[in-house]
Every structure is written in structure tokens, then in C-alpha cells.
């Protein structure tokens, strides 16, 4: 590693690692500084007594190919596995688990039979959802919340028992605040181009080849991806336990000051830390940019992993898990049945599952003691799944300020951030707080920012 690395990356989550990987591919020296004890951010897998579980995200969305492509480049694509059959998800309503109708796209019905037979919605709710076929598209291009969009197109029942637990729930956010344009632009574009979402999705042809489902994972959990990325990078170029306090402009670049009092010089800085951390780092550099980054909200979350003997759970566990609408008031956001969702996650006579708590629905959950969190999870799961014994294993993962909230107006905020960054050549931002929250989004953005940094440095070097 040179004394003055051309690029300093602040933050070792998946976006920072992806940026580092791209720089290494381009033969551009870098130094990655991670404040914590490990890299990977919210990606964390563990093996305990024959169980394999993820404390954070457990899958890659195959429809966004950047995560899968990275696995190919790292030589681990042959280890990717699809979800087990049946690929069925459930939504809780009235204290019962109702299967998501077959053929739906993000819960939006595309086939008549399963939609008519579902017990998830009332008949008035079904009629209102079906009426979406005849609705004209919104004339204005103004951003709106997921709740506003879904209520306008499909009615309030669809918002309460579909959009809130499913579309907002995956972001641990508020259905009436999260931005449709920032998070589900596919749906807003479909409305603009086709009018009815139901009509447009029904007209789509299924993809060719075998249906492997939308998600992929790795046998040892997604930490396999982090380990493969780390192994592909020069070890001397990655430092953990190195928080960054501030950056300041100097001739030809920036001075990066760490929490240990060290001052590092670099031509280019990529801030891959959470937006609130980036706000603190650039506060003395650019108060307006700091305010824009600091205005991106985050929610905390808790994952509670639980293992049981198979005969201690009455439910057949015939699917991947379920989400819980706010109206059910059970104390959890969702549950994932890991041993039914992925192969080889538990011994043959055991069951492994996870419950999710916190988010904007219960921001205080992360402060609760372990025994209270386990009690909350079990109270929510026991009546639904017929659990008759104490868990064999419990594991709690706390994720403070881990879920970026792309609320209404987020794209305008990002445009303002990008304009502010033009005042500081060589300074870039990436990560889940900015242009996408999922792993493939962060991988794509991290690599794109790295390429932009390389191109900008080349242009600068060519100038007299």
C-alpha cells in the first residue's frame, strides 16, 4: 500500500467492499477504513451446533443481477442455491396465516382463480382491488408514499394487509412515508406506461427456463460473499477498528483524520458509511452537504433466531415464512422459516426460524433486554405455529440505525446531494442510504462509484 493511497474508502459494508473490489480490478491502490471490528456491515452469518443462520439479510434478489454477477466473478456462483419448494409466503390476518395468492407480483394479483379463492382479503376488498384494472394512471409525476400509491390503485384494505407488511415491511419502514419512486420505481413506471398494473403484469410472459424463484443464498449464509470479497482484496489495504472523524480539503485532494489521531492524504474519498455517519464526517467540510446526508432517516431492527425440535412445532412450515401487518399488533414484523426456506440450515430433525422486531413500528425494541425480546417473539409465534416446547437455541442480533428510510422526496434529496458533491471533486458517496437499499443495489452502486472515481482521476491526470 502506498504512503498516499489514491483512493480512501470509508466504510466496509457491502457497498464499500464492492467499491474496493472494483478499484482492485482496475489496479488502483486504495485503503478501506472500517470503524467496526469486521467488514460486511449487516451481513453476518453464524454456525452453531449444526445450525446456519444469518443475522441480517439472507438472500440475493436474482432479478437484480449485480449480486449474482459478483458471485460469478468471485468463483462462488456454483454455491448459490434457490429457495426450497414450496415457495410460499404468508401474511397474518385475524390471527391466522393466509398464503399470498399464487401468481401475484409483489402481492399484486395477476391470475383470477387464486385471487378469488384467497382468504386474505374480504370480498369488498377483492372487488376494490380488481377495480384497479379500469383505473386511469395518475397524471402528476409527483412522488407519493407506498400507502398513497396502493390505496389509490387498490384500496385501503390492500394497503393495510399487503403493502404495509410486505412492501414497507422489507424496509422496516412506514408505509405512509416510504417513497414509491425511490423504492418501487418499477410499479410507478408500469402505471405510467400501461395504466393498470394488473393488466400489465397479466400480459407479461413468464421467463424462459426453470422457475428457480426470485432469491438465492449460499450454504454458509451470505457471509460467504463477504469472505470471498475480503479474500480477493489485498489484506494490507483493509483496516478495521479505524473510525474516521473528519475530512478536510488539502492541495490535490483530502486529509482524512481517523479517530486515532492519524491523518491520511488521498486524491479521492469514497464515503461508503451510513448517511448519518457521512454527515458527521463532512460537517466541517460542507454544512449543507452534511445536512442533506443527515436528513436521511434510519430505523433500527432486531433479529431473533430460534431453533426447535421438529416435533415441537405443529405447523408444517410449508414455505418461507410470513409478514405481519401493523393491525395485528403481535410485536413482530415478520418471521422467516430458515430450515424450510434454504437447504442445510438445520439438522434433519430440527427447525430453525427468525423473528424480526423493531423498525419504525417499534423503535424501542432494540433497547429491550434479551429475555424480553425472546418472550415477545415466542408469544407472537407460538399460537400461529403451534410451538409446544422451549427453544433449543436462541440468538439475538441488534442492528442500530441499520435500515435506511427512503421516504417521500428521497430522489430530490439525492439530486441535491449529487449537486453538492460537484463542489468537491474526488468526493463520492455510496451505500444503502442513497441509491438503493438491497445488496444488489449496493454492489452495483459501489462498483459504479469506483469506476466513476477512476475515470475522474484519469481525466484529472490528463489535464496540463
Secondary structure as UniProt FT lines:
FT   STRAND          7..10
FT   HELIX           14..25
FT   TURN            26..27
FT   STRAND          30..33
FT   TURN            41..42
FT   STRAND          45..48
FT   TURN            49..50
FT   STRAND          51..54
FT   STRAND          60..61
FT   TURN            62..63
FT   HELIX           66..74
FT   HELIX           77..79
FT   STRAND          80..82
FT   STRAND          89..93
FT   TURN            94..95
FT   STRAND          96..99
FT   TURN            102..103
FT   TURN            106..107
FT   HELIX           112..117
FT   HELIX           123..130
FT   HELIX           131..134
FT   HELIX           146..154
FT   HELIX           156..158
FT   HELIX           159..168
FT   HELIX           169..171
FT   TURN            175..177
FT   STRAND          178..179
FT   HELIX           180..183
FT   HELIX           185..194
FT   HELIX           197..203
FT   STRAND          215..218
FT   TURN            219..220
FT   HELIX           223..232
FT   HELIX           235..237
FT   STRAND          238..239
FT   STRAND          244..250
FT   TURN            251..252
FT   STRAND          253..258
FT   TURN            259..260
FT   STRAND          263..266
FT   STRAND          268..271
FT   HELIX           275..281
FT   TURN            282..285
FT   HELIX           287..294
FT   STRAND          297..309
FT   HELIX           310..312
FT   STRAND          321..324
FT   HELIX           326..328
FT   STRAND          334..336
FT   HELIX           338..341
FT   TURN            343..344
FT   TURN            348..349
FT   STRAND          350..358
FT   TURN            359..361
FT   TURN            363..364
FT   HELIX           365..367
FT   HELIX           370..385
FT   STRAND          393..405
FT   TURN            408..409
FT   HELIX           410..421
FT   TURN            422..423
FT   TURN            425..426
FT   STRAND          427..429
FT   TURN            432..434
FT   HELIX           439..462
//
